[in-house]
Amino acid sequence: MNKVRAVYENGLFRPTVPVELPDPCEVEFEPRLIEQRNPDHALDDVHAVLSERYQSGEPDVAARHNEHQP
């Protein structure tokens, strides 16, 4: 089996790609930090959109809440 990358969040390791293993099974691995993620960056895009809305001068941005929906 090849190496499996995973994200560690809230006490759990979550593989970043599907893993083909029998269910249930026990595995052994030695975690090695590849990249430390900064949770603050996850909200950068949200803050950018909110900042644009705030600075638009539009008094009722809630009236356009569906504008960015697919």
C-alpha positions in Angstrom: 0.0 0.0 0.0 1.2 3.5 -0.8 1.5 6.3 1.7 -1.8 7.8 2.8 -2.1 11.5 3.6 -4.5 12.6 6.3 -5.7 15.7 8.1 -5.8 15.6 11.9 -8.8 17.5 13.2 -10.8 17.2 16.5 -8.8 14.2 17.6 -9.3 12.2 14.4 -7.2 11.4 11.3 -9.2 11.9 8.1 -7.6 10.6 4.9 -7.5 13.2 2.1 -8.2 10.5 -0.5 -10.2 7.3 -0.5 -8.4 4.4 1.2 -9.1 0.8 0.2 -8.9 -1.3 3.4 -11.2 -4.0 4.7 -13.8 -2.7 7.2 -13.1 -3.2 10.1 -9.3 -3.4 10.3 -6.6 -2.1 12.5 -3.7 -0.2 11.0 -0.4 1.2 12.4 1.3 4.4 11.3 3.7 7.0 12.5 2.4 10.5 11.9 4.8 13.0 10.3 3.8 16.7 10.1 3.8 17.7 6.4 2.1 21.1 6.7 0.5 22.8 9.6 -2.8 24.4 8.6 -3.9 27.7 10.1 -7.6 27.7 10.7 -7.7 31.5 10.4 -6.9 31.2 6.7 -10.0 29.1 6.1 -12.2 32.2 6.7 -10.1 34.6 4.6 -12.5 34.2 1.6 -15.6 34.8 3.8 -14.1 37.9 5.3 -13.2 39.3 1.9 -16.8 38.9 0.7 -18.2 40.4 3.9 -15.7 43.3 3.7 -16.9 44.1 0.2 -20.5 44.1 1.3 -19.8 46.3 4.3 -17.9 48.8 2.2 -20.4 48.9 -0.6 -22.6 51.4 1.2 -25.7 49.4 0.5 -28.0 49.6 3.5 -29.7 46.3 3.1 -27.3 43.6 1.9 -29.6 40.9 3.3 -32.0 41.7 0.5 -29.4 40.2 -1.9 -28.5 37.1 0.2 -29.1 34.7 -2.8 -26.8 36.6 -5.1 -23.8 34.2 -4.6 -25.9 31.0 -4.6 -25.4 28.6 -7.5 
